[in-house]
Amino acid sequence: MNFRFILPGSLLLLIFGSFSIQNAYAYIDPGSGSIIVQMIIGTLIGAGVALKLYWQKIKMKFQK
């Protein structure tokens, strides 16, 4: 069996299948919401720091 074709298909099914749930009857408690907000803020800050660190290299690529 070739798993290179099965794994991406099953991963896509898992990702898109989770969006098709109609009624979950669930809620996001404040602790989970806080973690989600922290992940978003951390991602934005991390992208900003990475951009600042590599700004000269990025600028040189566009100047050539």
PDB file as gemmi writes it, atoms N, CA and C in Angstrom:
CRYST1    1.000    1.000    1.000  90.00  90.00  90.00 P 1                      
ATOM      1  N   MET A   1       0.838  -1.174   0.000  1.00  0.00           N  
ATOM      2  CA  MET A   1       0.000   0.000   0.000  1.00  0.00           C  
ATOM      3  C   MET A   1       0.887   1.243   0.000  1.00  0.00           C  
ATOM      4  N   ASN A   2       0.551   2.217  -0.816  1.00  0.00           N  
ATOM      5  CA  ASN A   2       1.343   3.426  -0.924  1.00  0.00           C  
ATOM      6  C   ASN A   2       0.732   4.508  -0.024  1.00  0.00           C  
ATOM      7  N   PHE A   3       1.424   4.855   1.047  1.00  0.00           N  
ATOM      8  CA  PHE A   3       0.887   5.799   2.027  1.00  0.00           C  
ATOM      9  C   PHE A   3       1.077   7.250   1.610  1.00  0.00           C  
ATOM     10  N   ARG A   4       1.864   7.503   0.566  1.00  0.00           N  
ATOM     11  CA  ARG A   4       2.046   8.887   0.124  1.00  0.00           C  
ATOM     12  C   ARG A   4       0.753   9.478  -0.408  1.00  0.00           C  
ATOM     13  N   PHE A   5      -0.130   8.648  -0.939  1.00  0.00           N  
ATOM     14  CA  PHE A   5      -1.388   9.147  -1.481  1.00  0.00           C  
ATOM     15  C   PHE A   5      -2.520   9.073  -0.459  1.00  0.00           C  
ATOM     16  N   ILE A   6      -2.436   8.161   0.470  1.00  0.00           N  
ATOM     17  CA  ILE A   6      -3.494   7.998   1.466  1.00  0.00           C  
ATOM     18  C   ILE A   6      -3.415   9.083   2.526  1.00  0.00           C  
ATOM     19  N   LEU A   7      -2.225   9.415   3.004  1.00  0.00           N  
ATOM     20  CA  LEU A   7      -2.069  10.384   4.084  1.00  0.00           C  
ATOM     21  C   LEU A   7      -2.567  11.777   3.716  1.00  0.00           C  
ATOM     22  N   PRO A   8      -2.189  12.378   2.565  1.00  0.00           N  
ATOM     23  CA  PRO A   8      -2.727  13.703   2.246  1.00  0.00           C  
ATOM     24  C   PRO A   8      -4.243  13.700   2.068  1.00  0.00           C  
ATOM     25  N   GLY A   9      -4.789  12.646   1.481  1.00  0.00           N  
ATOM     26  CA  GLY A   9      -6.237  12.571   1.295  1.00  0.00           C  
ATOM     27  C   GLY A   9      -6.976  12.486   2.610  1.00  0.00           C  
ATOM     28  N   SER A  10      -6.462  11.680   3.525  1.00  0.00           N  
ATOM     29  CA  SER A  10      -7.124  11.558   4.822  1.00  0.00           C  
ATOM     30  C   SER A  10      -6.959  12.826   5.646  1.00  0.00           C  
ATOM     31  N   LEU A  11      -5.826  13.518   5.482  1.00  0.00           N  
ATOM     32  CA  LEU A  11      -5.625  14.780   6.192  1.00  0.00           C  
ATOM     33  C   LEU A  11      -6.593  15.839   5.678  1.00  0.00           C  
ATOM     34  N   LEU A  12      -6.787  15.906   4.362  1.00  0.00           N  
ATOM     35  CA  LEU A  12      -7.749  16.855   3.800  1.00  0.00           C  
ATOM     36  C   LEU A  12      -9.169  16.527   4.245  1.00  0.00           C  
ATOM     37  N   LEU A  13      -9.498  15.258   4.295  1.00  0.00           N  
ATOM     38  CA  LEU A  13     -10.823  14.851   4.760  1.00  0.00           C  
ATOM     39  C   LEU A  13     -11.034  15.264   6.216  1.00  0.00           C  
ATOM     40  N   LEU A  14     -10.018  15.118   7.035  1.00  0.00           N  
ATOM     41  CA  LEU A  14     -10.107  15.514   8.445  1.00  0.00           C  
ATOM     42  C   LEU A  14     -10.283  17.014   8.576  1.00  0.00           C  
ATOM     43  N   ILE A  15      -9.529  17.792   7.801  1.00  0.00           N  
ATOM     44  CA  ILE A  15      -9.609  19.255   7.896  1.00  0.00           C  
ATOM     45  C   ILE A  15     -10.956  19.757   7.394  1.00  0.00           C  
ATOM     46  N   PHE A  16     -11.349  19.365   6.192  1.00  0.00           N  
ATOM     47  CA  PHE A  16     -12.590  19.882   5.618  1.00  0.00           C  
ATOM     48  C   PHE A  16     -13.823  19.207   6.208  1.00  0.00           C  
ATOM     49  N   GLY A  17     -13.686  18.017   6.711  1.00  0.00           N  
ATOM     50  CA  GLY A  17     -14.803  17.336   7.346  1.00  0.00           C  
ATOM     51  C   GLY A  17     -15.187  17.971   8.664  1.00  0.00           C  
ATOM     52  N   SER A  18     -14.225  18.572   9.337  1.00  0.00           N  
ATOM     53  CA  SER A  18     -14.528  19.202  10.619  1.00  0.00           C  
ATOM     54  C   SER A  18     -15.329  20.489  10.452  1.00  0.00           C  
ATOM     55  N   PHE A  19     -15.294  21.103   9.259  1.00  0.00           N  
ATOM     56  CA  PHE A  19     -16.060  22.314   9.025  1.00  0.00           C  
ATOM     57  C   PHE A  19     -17.505  22.026   8.634  1.00  0.00           C  
ATOM     58  N   SER A  20     -17.836  20.779   8.359  1.00  0.00           N  
ATOM     59  CA  SER A  20     -19.175  20.459   7.907  1.00  0.00           C  
ATOM     60  C   SER A  20     -20.118  20.041   9.034  1.00  0.00           C  
ATOM     61  N   ILE A  21     -19.675  20.126  10.267  1.00  0.00           N  
ATOM     62  CA  ILE A  21     -20.527  19.766  11.404  1.00  0.00           C  
ATOM     63  C   ILE A  21     -21.596  20.841  11.566  1.00  0.00           C  
ATOM     64  N   GLN A  22     -22.858  20.432  11.621  1.00  0.00           N  
ATOM     65  CA  GLN A  22     -23.957  21.388  11.683  1.00  0.00           C  
ATOM     66  C   GLN A  22     -24.177  21.918  13.100  1.00  0.00           C  
ATOM     67  N   ASN A  23     -24.474  21.042  14.041  1.00  0.00           N  
ATOM     68  CA  ASN A  23     -24.774  21.452  15.405  1.00  0.00           C  
ATOM     69  C   ASN A  23     -23.813  20.771  16.366  1.00  0.00           C  
ATOM     70  N   ALA A  24     -22.997  21.550  17.038  1.00  0.00           N  
ATOM     71  CA  ALA A  24     -22.025  20.968  17.951  1.00  0.00           C  
ATOM     72  C   ALA A  24     -22.532  20.985  19.388  1.00  0.00           C  
ATOM     73  N   TYR A  25     -23.421  21.901  19.722  1.00  0.00           N  
ATOM     74  CA  TYR A  25     -23.922  22.068  21.087  1.00  0.00           C  
ATOM     75  C   TYR A  25     -22.764  22.149  22.074  1.00  0.00           C  
ATOM     76  N   ALA A  26     -21.821  23.009  21.761  1.00  0.00           N  
ATOM     77  CA  ALA A  26     -20.632  23.169  22.593  1.00  0.00           C  
ATOM     78  C   ALA A  26     -20.331  24.655  22.732  1.00  0.00           C  
ATOM     79  N   TYR A  27     -19.377  24.964  23.566  1.00  0.00           N  
ATOM     80  CA  TYR A  27     -18.962  26.339  23.766  1.00  0.00           C  
ATOM     81  C   TYR A  27     -17.452  26.372  23.972  1.00  0.00           C  
ATOM     82  N   ILE A  28     -16.890  27.539  23.838  1.00  0.00           N  
ATOM     83  CA  ILE A  28     -15.462  27.733  24.119  1.00  0.00           C  
ATOM     84  C   ILE A  28     -15.380  28.436  25.468  1.00  0.00           C  
ATOM     85  N   ASP A  29     -14.810  27.772  26.426  1.00  0.00           N  
ATOM     86  CA  ASP A  29     -14.715  28.376  27.754  1.00  0.00           C  
ATOM     87  C   ASP A  29     -13.655  29.472  27.737  1.00  0.00           C  
ATOM     88  N   PRO A  30     -13.655  30.359  28.733  1.00  0.00           N  
ATOM     89  CA  PRO A  30     -12.720  31.488  28.750  1.00  0.00           C  
ATOM     90  C   PRO A  30     -11.243  31.072  28.692  1.00  0.00           C  
ATOM     91  N   GLY A  31     -10.892  29.954  29.282  1.00  0.00           N  
ATOM     92  CA  GLY A  31      -9.502  29.499  29.241  1.00  0.00           C  
ATOM     93  C   GLY A  31      -9.061  29.160  27.829  1.00  0.00           C  
ATOM     94  N   SER A  32      -9.919  28.481  27.083  1.00  0.00           N  
ATOM     95  CA  SER A  32      -9.595  28.146  25.693  1.00  0.00           C  
ATOM     96  C   SER A  32      -9.554  29.390  24.821  1.00  0.00           C  
ATOM     97  N   GLY A  33     -10.492  30.290  25.030  1.00  0.00           N  
ATOM     98  CA  GLY A  33     -10.495  31.542  24.267  1.00  0.00           C  
ATOM     99  C   GLY A  33      -9.243  32.358  24.530  1.00  0.00           C  
ATOM    100  N   SER A  34      -8.792  32.361  25.772  1.00  0.00           N  
ATOM    101  CA  SER A  34      -7.583  33.092  26.131  1.00  0.00           C  
ATOM    102  C   SER A  34      -6.358  32.493  25.450  1.00  0.00           C  
ATOM    103  N   ILE A  35      -6.294  31.175  25.397  1.00  0.00           N  
ATOM    104  CA  ILE A  35      -5.160  30.522  24.734  1.00  0.00           C  
ATOM    105  C   ILE A  35      -5.171  30.820  23.241  1.00  0.00           C  
ATOM    106  N   ILE A  36      -6.340  30.830  22.623  1.00  0.00           N  
ATOM    107  CA  ILE A  36      -6.437  31.133  21.189  1.00  0.00           C  
ATOM    108  C   ILE A  36      -5.964  32.557  20.921  1.00  0.00           C  
ATOM    109  N   VAL A  37      -6.388  33.501  21.746  1.00  0.00           N  
ATOM    110  CA  VAL A  37      -5.953  34.894  21.587  1.00  0.00           C  
ATOM    111  C   VAL A  37      -4.443  35.002  21.781  1.00  0.00           C  
ATOM    112  N   GLN A  38      -3.885  34.304  22.762  1.00  0.00           N  
ATOM    113  CA  GLN A  38      -2.436  34.330  22.994  1.00  0.00           C  
ATOM    114  C   GLN A  38      -1.676  33.750  21.812  1.00  0.00           C  
ATOM    115  N   MET A  39      -2.203  32.687  21.188  1.00  0.00           N  
ATOM    116  CA  MET A  39      -1.541  32.104  20.020  1.00  0.00           C  
ATOM    117  C   MET A  39      -1.537  33.082  18.845  1.00  0.00           C  
ATOM    118  N   ILE A  40      -2.639  33.780  18.641  1.00  0.00           N  
ATOM    119  CA  ILE A  40      -2.710  34.747  17.550  1.00  0.00           C  
ATOM    120  C   ILE A  40      -1.736  35.894  17.789  1.00  0.00           C  
ATOM    121  N   ILE A  41      -1.721  36.426  19.005  1.00  0.00           N  
ATOM    122  CA  ILE A  41      -0.807  37.524  19.332  1.00  0.00           C  
ATOM    123  C   ILE A  41       0.643  37.058  19.220  1.00  0.00           C  
ATOM    124  N   GLY A  42       0.951  35.875  19.713  1.00  0.00           N  
ATOM    125  CA  GLY A  42       2.313  35.343  19.624  1.00  0.00           C  
ATOM    126  C   GLY A  42       2.767  35.141  18.192  1.00  0.00           C  
ATOM    127  N   THR A  43       1.844  34.688  17.332  1.00  0.00           N  
ATOM    128  CA  THR A  43       2.174  34.510  15.926  1.00  0.00           C  
ATOM    129  C   THR A  43       2.490  35.841  15.266  1.00  0.00           C  
ATOM    130  N   LEU A  44       1.686  36.860  15.550  1.00  0.00           N  
ATOM    131  CA  LEU A  44       1.925  38.179  14.971  1.00  0.00           C  
ATOM    132  C   LEU A  44       3.240  38.778  15.462  1.00  0.00           C  
ATOM    133  N   ILE A  45       3.521  38.645  16.747  1.00  0.00           N  
ATOM    134  CA  ILE A  45       4.775  39.169  17.292  1.00  0.00           C  
ATOM    135  C   ILE A  45       5.966  38.400  16.733  1.00  0.00           C  
ATOM    136  N   GLY A  46       5.850  37.092  16.623  1.00  0.00           N  
ATOM    137  CA  GLY A  46       6.925  36.286  16.054  1.00  0.00           C  
ATOM    138  C   GLY A  46       7.207  36.652  14.605  1.00  0.00           C  
ATOM    139  N   ALA A  47       6.148  36.883  13.823  1.00  0.00           N  
ATOM    140  CA  ALA A  47       6.338  37.298  12.428  1.00  0.00           C  
ATOM    141  C   ALA A  47       7.005  38.666  12.366  1.00  0.00           C  
ATOM    142  N   GLY A  48       6.640  39.556  13.277  1.00  0.00           N  
ATOM    143  CA  GLY A  48       7.270  40.879  13.315  1.00  0.00           C  
ATOM    144  C   GLY A  48       8.743  40.802  13.662  1.00  0.00           C  
ATOM    145  N   VAL A  49       9.096  39.963  14.626  1.00  0.00           N  
ATOM    146  CA  VAL A  49      10.504  39.801  15.013  1.00  0.00           C  
ATOM    147  C   VAL A  49      11.302  39.171  13.877  1.00  0.00           C  
ATOM    148  N   ALA A  50      10.737  38.170  13.212  1.00  0.00           N  
ATOM    149  CA  ALA A  50      11.421  37.542  12.086  1.00  0.00           C  
ATOM    150  C   ALA A  50      11.629  38.548  10.951  1.00  0.00           C  
ATOM    151  N   LEU A  51      10.626  39.379  10.688  1.00  0.00           N  
ATOM    152  CA  LEU A  51      10.756  40.401   9.659  1.00  0.00           C  
ATOM    153  C   LEU A  51      11.842  41.406  10.027  1.00  0.00           C  
ATOM    154  N   LYS A  52      11.891  41.782  11.289  1.00  0.00           N  
ATOM    155  CA  LYS A  52      12.914  42.733  11.735  1.00  0.00           C  
ATOM    156  C   LYS A  52      14.316  42.134  11.614  1.00  0.00           C  
ATOM    157  N   LEU A  53      14.466  40.860  11.957  1.00  0.00           N  
ATOM    158  CA  LEU A  53      15.775  40.223  11.901  1.00  0.00           C  
ATOM    159  C   LEU A  53      16.281  40.066  10.477  1.00  0.00           C  
ATOM    160  N   TYR A  54      15.402  39.765   9.539  1.00  0.00           N  
ATOM    161  CA  TYR A  54      15.804  39.505   8.163  1.00  0.00           C  
ATOM    162  C   TYR A  54      15.491  40.666   7.225  1.00  0.00           C  
ATOM    163  N   TRP A  55      15.205  41.853   7.759  1.00  0.00           N  
ATOM    164  CA  TRP A  55      14.806  42.991   6.935  1.00  0.00           C  
ATOM    165  C   TRP A  55      15.872  43.364   5.907  1.00  0.00           C  
ATOM    166  N   GLN A  56      17.130  43.391   6.285  1.00  0.00           N  
ATOM    167  CA  GLN A  56      18.195  43.754   5.353  1.00  0.00           C  
ATOM    168  C   GLN A  56      18.285  42.754   4.196  1.00  0.00           C  
ATOM    169  N   LYS A  57      18.179  41.473   4.484  1.00  0.00           N  
ATOM    170  CA  LYS A  57      18.239  40.460   3.422  1.00  0.00           C  
ATOM    171  C   LYS A  57      17.044  40.585   2.479  1.00  0.00           C  
ATOM    172  N   ILE A  58      15.880  40.846   3.039  1.00  0.00           N  
ATOM    173  CA  ILE A  58      14.676  41.002   2.222  1.00  0.00           C  
ATOM    174  C   ILE A  58      14.801  42.243   1.349  1.00  0.00           C  
ATOM    175  N   LYS A  59      15.286  43.322   1.929  1.00  0.00           N  
ATOM    176  CA  LYS A  59      15.440  44.576   1.193  1.00  0.00           C  
ATOM    177  C   LYS A  59      16.453  44.435   0.063  1.00  0.00           C  
ATOM    178  N   MET A  60      17.539  43.717   0.297  1.00  0.00           N  
ATOM    179  CA  MET A  60      18.567  43.526  -0.739  1.00  0.00           C  
ATOM    180  C   MET A  60      18.026  42.693  -1.910  1.00  0.00           C  
ATOM    181  N   LYS A  61      17.158  41.727  -1.635  1.00  0.00           N  
ATOM    182  CA  LYS A  61      16.586  40.914  -2.720  1.00  0.00           C  
ATOM    183  C   LYS A  61      15.704  41.762  -3.641  1.00  0.00           C  
ATOM    184  N   PHE A  62      14.964  42.703  -3.089  1.00  0.00           N  
ATOM    185  CA  PHE A  62      14.080  43.512  -3.901  1.00  0.00           C  
ATOM    186  C   PHE A  62      14.810  44.645  -4.600  1.00  0.00           C  
ATOM    187  N   GLN A  63      15.973  45.044  -4.100  1.00  0.00           N  
ATOM    188  CA  GLN A  63      16.731  46.112  -4.740  1.00  0.00           C  
ATOM    189  C   GLN A  63      17.485  45.629  -5.973  1.00  0.00           C  
ATOM    190  N   LYS A  64      17.774  44.342  -6.071  1.00  0.00           N  
ATOM    191  CA  LYS A  64      18.514  43.820  -7.229  1.00  0.00           C  
ATOM    192  C   LYS A  64      17.678  43.662  -8.432  1.00  0.00           C  
TER     193      LYS A  64                                                      
END                                                                             
